[in-house]
Amino acid sequence: MKITVNGEAKQYEQAVVTVADLLVLEQVASPEMVSVQQNGDFVATEQFETTLIHDGDEIDFLFFMGGGSIPDFSNI
């Protein structure tokens, strides 16, 4: 099966059947913390086990990160 994952063309010899299978193959550490798009449409977390992946699909994993800086109030 040939699909695109995060913009990178990939080929899998294993049967990638669902989004959940792909998360395992891609070794995503915290799949419950990842948003997934399939061909531009978001897949609900509760549908990862049942959403089928087809040859030629484009899959994007979106990882949310906190960040920013803590302001320095020491000179106030």
C-alpha positions, 0 to 999 in steps of 0.5 A: 500500500502506498500512502503519504504520511505527513507529506512523505510518500511511504509504502507498507508491505504490512496491511495498514487497514485502519488509522489505529494500525498506522499509528502503531506502525509509525510508532506514535507514542501517545495516539490519544494526544494526536489529531489525524487528518485523512485526505484533509478531513479530521478523523475523530479519535473514537473512529481511529479503530474503524476508519479505513485507509486506502491506497493513495490516501494522504494522512497527516498527524498533528501533534499539539505542543504547549510552549511560549515563554514565561515573562520576567517580572523581576524588574517590576 
